[in-house]
Amino acid sequence: MSLLSIENLKVVFDTDRGQVCAVNDVSFSVAPQEIVGVVGESGCGKSVTAAAVMGLIPQPPGRVTQGQIFFEGQDVLKFSPNQLRKLRGAGIGMVFQDPLSSLNPVMSIQTQMTEALHAHQDISKSKAIKIAADLLDEVGLPDPHKHLNSYPHELSGGMRQRVMIAMALTLKPKLLIADEPTTALDVTVQAQLITLFQKLVKEHDMAMLLISHDLGVVVQLAQRIVVMYAGHVVEEATTEHLFAQPQHPYTQGLLNSIPDITKQELPQGIGGHVPDPVNLPTGCPFHPRCQYAQEDCQQDFPETMTQQSHSYACYHPQGVES
């Protein structure tokens, strides 16, 4: 049984310009101890999907209008506010995209890490501080007792991200959602965090949902990759199959955008622009940017085809063997 199963999820937001369908009929799952990557350009619906899983869609202006989200067989969308509070942290931990804005600037790291322990467990202050210090040490933050007394602005970006990871692990979740965990960090820190995530997933026996616009980061961690565009899942496969034989032209564009120091040519970008979410094109939303688009691509969104656990939504797949 899947640990997390998202089925036909649809999330809309009401804006001054009209209704935006940020997530449109999205389905995928995460098995226990599996690392699944969700990739796509900004605005494709990755973070909104994660927010829906955590019950963090702001209402208004947003709302889930369709679908189900099962965690350990229970539909999260039917949870009461109290059940959601218990789910967050204990069942699912989350590393948010921007640690500086996610951490409280007027509270010490110690206070922010121990409050979750006190909220969920009957635990002494000294025991909570020890757990927090041990977690900071586990995520590679030097001199953890010193940094427990620090405030977010006193730490570097990489250190703040390690604090966020430690906080997400406080209650030993079964699933860790990491939303753009390496964005705005230099490549050295990125490499350190990738190694850290690999270690933590293995040692804590947990699953991970890694959200990123950077396929170069995801390929180093994920066993399976979900590609999203304009709120839709357009392709899903194991990492090996996706890189060996990408079917959707958008996936090919993302792969061609990854820098490769072994090649002399520059990475190729994807032509055109991400569509206006209020006025999405009819049919496949990628067709205005697709060099293989034909008339049928402008009519209806293509049905999802599946071949040997490799699924894609495209009328004219362009799979190539590497």
C-alpha positions in Angstrom: 0.0 0.0 0.0 1.2 3.5 -0.8 2.1 5.8 2.1 0.8 8.8 0.3 -1.7 8.6 -2.6 -3.0 11.7 -4.4 -5.9 11.0 -6.7 -7.4 13.4 -9.2 -6.6 16.4 -7.1 -7.8 19.8 -8.3 -7.1 23.1 -6.5 -8.4 26.5 -7.6 -7.8 30.1 -6.4 -10.1 33.0 -6.9 -8.1 36.1 -8.0 -9.0 39.7 -9.1 -8.4 38.6 -12.7 -10.4 35.4 -12.5 -10.2 31.8 -11.3 -6.8 30.0 -11.5 -6.7 26.2 -11.6 -3.3 25.7 -9.9 -3.5 21.9 -9.7 -5.6 20.1 -12.3 -6.5 16.4 -12.0 -3.2 15.4 -10.5 -2.5 11.9 -9.4 0.6 10.1 -8.1 1.8 8.2 -5.1 4.7 7.7 -2.7 5.6 4.3 -1.3 7.1 3.8 2.1 10.9 4.7 2.1 10.6 5.9 -1.5 12.0 9.2 -2.7 9.8 10.8 -5.4 10.7 14.0 -7.1 8.2 16.5 -8.5 9.7 18.9 -11.1 8.6 21.7 -13.3 9.0 25.4 -13.9 7.7 27.9 -11.3 3.9 28.1 -11.3 3.4 24.5 -12.5 1.6 23.5 -9.2 4.3 21.7 -7.3 4.2 23.7 -4.1 0.4 23.9 -4.2 0.2 20.1 -4.4 2.4 19.9 -1.3 0.4 22.5 0.5 -2.8 20.5 -0.2 -1.2 17.4 1.3 -0.4 19.4 4.5 -3.8 21.0 4.6 -2.2 24.4 4.1 -4.3 25.8 1.2 -5.4 29.3 2.3 -9.2 29.5 2.3 -10.1 31.9 0.8 -8.9 32.4 -1.9 -8.0 28.8 -2.5 -10.0 25.6 -2.2 -9.8 21.9 -3.2 -12.6 21.2 -5.6 -11.9 17.7 -6.5 -9.9 14.6 -5.6 -8.6 12.7 -2.6 -5.4 12.6 -0.6 -4.7 9.4 1.3 -2.0 9.2 3.9 -1.7 5.7 5.4 -5.2 5.0 4.0 -7.0 8.0 5.5 -8.3 10.9 3.4 -6.5 14.0 4.6 -9.1 16.2 3.0 -11.6 15.0 5.5 -9.5 15.6 8.5 -10.6 18.0 11.3 -8.3 20.9 12.2 -7.1 18.9 15.2 -6.4 15.8 13.1 -4.4 18.0 10.7 -2.3 19.4 13.6 -1.4 15.9 14.6 -0.6 14.9 11.1 1.8 17.8 10.6 5.1 16.9 12.1 4.2 13.5 13.5 3.0 12.0 10.2 4.4 14.4 7.6 7.3 16.8 8.1 7.9 19.7 5.8 11.0 21.7 4.8 9.7 24.9 3.4 11.1 26.8 0.4 12.4 29.9 2.2 13.8 29.1 5.6 14.3 32.8 6.5 10.6 33.6 6.0 9.5 30.3 7.5 11.4 30.7 10.8 10.1 33.2 13.3 12.7 36.1 13.5 12.0 37.0 17.1 12.2 33.5 18.5 15.4 31.5 19.2 16.1 28.3 17.4 15.7 26.4 20.7 12.2 27.8 21.2 11.1 27.0 17.7 12.4 23.5 17.8 11.1 22.5 21.2 7.6 24.0 20.9 6.6 21.2 18.5 7.9 18.6 21.0 5.9 20.2 23.9 2.8 20.4 21.7 2.8 16.7 20.8 4.5 15.1 23.7 4.5 15.3 27.5 8.2 16.0 27.8 10.5 17.9 30.1 12.3 21.1 29.0 15.7 19.5 29.4 14.8 16.4 27.4 13.3 18.6 24.6 16.5 20.7 24.5 18.6 17.5 24.3 16.5 16.2 21.4 16.8 19.5 19.6 20.6 19.6 20.0 21.0 16.0 18.9 19.0 16.8 15.7 21.1 19.8 14.9 24.1 17.7 15.3 22.6 15.0 13.1 22.0 17.5 10.3 25.6 18.7 10.5 25.2 22.0 12.3 28.4 22.7 14.2 28.2 23.5 17.9 24.5 22.8 18.2 24.1 24.0 21.8 25.5 27.4 20.7 23.1 27.7 17.7 20.1 26.7 19.8 20.4 30.1 21.4 20.8 31.9 18.0 18.2 33.7 16.0 17.5 33.0 12.3 19.2 36.2 11.1 22.4 35.2 12.8 22.7 32.0 10.6 23.7 31.6 7.0 21.3 30.3 4.4 22.7 26.8 4.5 22.6 26.8 8.3 19.0 27.9 8.4 18.1 25.2 5.9 19.7 22.6 8.2 17.6 24.0 11.1 14.5 23.6 9.0 15.4 20.0 8.2 16.1 19.3 11.9 12.7 20.8 12.9 10.9 18.7 10.3 12.5 15.6 11.8 11.6 16.5 15.4 8.6 14.2 15.6 10.1 11.4 13.4 7.7 11.7 10.5 7.1 8.9 8.0 7.1 11.3 5.1 9.3 14.3 4.6 8.2 16.9 2.0 11.1 19.2 0.9 9.9 22.2 -1.1 12.8 23.6 -3.2 15.3 22.8 -0.3 18.4 23.8 -2.3 17.1 27.0 -3.9 19.3 30.1 -3.5 22.2 28.0 -2.0 25.6 27.8 -3.6 26.5 24.5 -5.3 28.8 23.3 -2.4 26.0 23.7 0.1 23.5 22.0 -2.3 25.8 19.0 -2.6 26.1 18.8 1.2 22.3 18.9 1.6 21.7 16.2 -1.1 24.1 13.9 0.8 22.4 14.8 4.0 18.9 13.9 2.7 20.2 10.6 1.4 21.6 9.8 4.8 18.5 10.9 6.7 16.0 9.0 4.5 18.0 5.8 5.0 18.6 6.2 8.7 15.1 7.3 9.6 13.3 4.8 7.3 11.1 7.5 5.9 9.8 8.4 2.5 10.5 11.8 0.8 8.7 14.0 -1.6 11.2 16.3 -3.2 9.9 19.4 -5.0 12.2 21.3 -7.3 12.5 23.1 -10.6 16.0 21.7 -10.9 16.2 18.2 -12.5 19.9 18.2 -11.8 19.2 18.1 -8.1 16.3 15.7 -8.3 18.2 13.1 -10.3 20.7 12.7 -7.5 18.0 11.8 -5.0 14.8 10.6 -6.5 14.0 7.0 -7.5 10.9 8.2 -9.4 10.1 11.6 -11.0 6.8 13.3 -11.6 6.9 16.1 -14.2 4.3 18.9 -13.9 3.3 21.7 -16.3 0.6 24.3 -15.9 -1.1 22.3 -13.1 -1.0 18.9 -14.9 1.1 15.8 -14.6 2.6 15.4 -18.1 5.0 12.5 -17.4 6.0 10.1 -14.7 8.6 7.4 -14.6 11.5 6.0 -12.7 14.5 8.3 -12.8 16.5 5.9 -15.0 13.7 5.5 -17.5 12.9 9.2 -17.6 16.5 10.1 -18.5 16.9 7.3 -20.9 13.7 7.8 -22.8 11.8 11.0 -22.1 8.4 10.9 -23.9 7.0 14.4 -23.4 8.6 17.3 -25.2 8.5 19.4 -22.1 10.5 16.7 -20.2 13.0 16.7 -23.0 13.3 20.5 -22.7 14.0 20.2 -19.0 16.6 17.6 -19.5 18.3 19.7 -22.2 18.5 22.6 -19.8 20.7 20.7 -17.4 24.4 21.9 -17.7 26.8 19.2 -18.7 30.5 19.9 -18.2 31.4 16.9 -20.4 29.9 18.7 -23.4 31.2 21.8 -25.1 27.8 23.1 -26.2 25.7 25.3 -23.9 22.4 24.0 -22.3 19.3 24.5 -24.5 16.5 26.5 -22.9 12.8 25.9 -23.6 11.4 28.5 -26.0 8.4 30.6 -25.3 6.9 31.4 -21.9 4.9 29.7 -19.2 1.2 30.4 -20.0 -1.0 32.9 -18.1 -2.7 30.7 -15.5 -6.0 32.7 -15.9 -6.0 32.2 -19.6 -4.5 28.8 -20.3 -4.5 27.6 -23.9 -7.0 25.0 -24.9 -5.9 21.4 -25.3 -2.4 20.6 -24.1 -1.1 23.7 -22.3 2.4 23.1 -23.6 1.4 23.2 -27.3 2.3 26.9 -27.9 5.9 26.1 -27.0 6.1 22.7 -28.5 8.0 22.1 -31.8 6.0 18.9 -32.4 2.5 20.4 -31.8 -0.2 19.6 -34.3 -3.8 20.5 -34.6 -5.1 17.8 -32.3 -2.8 19.2 -29.5 -5.0 22.4 -29.5 -8.3 20.5 -29.0 -8.3 18.5 -25.8 -5.8 17.6 -23.1 -4.3 14.2 -24.1 -5.1 11.1 -22.2 -2.4 9.6 -20.1 -0.6 6.6 -21.8 1.3 4.0 -19.7 4.0 1.7 -20.8 5.9 -0.4 -18.3 5.3 2.0 -15.4 6.2 5.0 -17.6 3.3 7.3 -18.1 2.9 10.4 -20.2 0.2 12.7 -21.5 1.1 13.6 -25.1 -0.4 13.1 -28.5 2.9 12.9 -30.2 5.5 11.5 -27.8 9.1 12.0 -28.9 10.8 9.2 -26.9 14.5 8.7 -27.7 17.0 6.1 -26.5 20.1 7.4 -24.9 
